């Protein structure tokens, strides 16, 4: 698919001019063609390469050294010269001025390089060529939202209690709804203070019950064994 670099006077860049509007500068790097408001520019290969490079950096000053390196592939002193850049830029400036009437200007920054000035620049790829990373990111976001929705639906379906009730989990008080949405802390026991203590496994719950029984037993009396398999009241669905 061809790649377009466009600048639109209306502020909307496009590969093709919308109905009733005219694109200003369009550069097709695949066909090696450039046009101004549908008027094709007669450019040499070097002039086109210079224009395409400057469009990528419209509004920025590009140094002579960078242009020699990227456009001519000949660094200064190694086959490249400033006269090459200046003569090509002069011809390109004249051609742009002839079709744009000064709306598209190739500005010379003395002793530094050149800058392409356009009202608005929009670098856009055709829809089918949008970056893969953007598509992957959208898929990940949608998948995460679906997981959250399914978890919330599962919690509401299996629990009739108040999801905002706070319980003890790993030495912190958290809403029981958060634990159920994450699939954690489903093994709970009521403590002597009336609070609910939740654990991830029946073994953790049994150990906690054992500690509670030992603390509650009178001094000098053997505490009863912890009923590790005892079912402790918890939200429906288990």
Secondary structure, DSSP 8 states (H G I E B T S, - for coil): ---EEEEETTS---SS--TT--EEEEEETTTTEEEETTEE----HHHHHHHHHHHHTTTSEEEHHHHIIIIIS--BTTTB-HHHHHHHHHHHHHHHHHHHTTSSEEEEETTTEEEEE-S--EEE--GGGS-HHHHHHHHHHHHHHHHHHHHHHHHHHH--S-TT-EEEETTEEEEHHHHHHHT---EEEE-TTS-EEEESSHHHHHHHHHHHHHHHS-TTS------TT------TT-
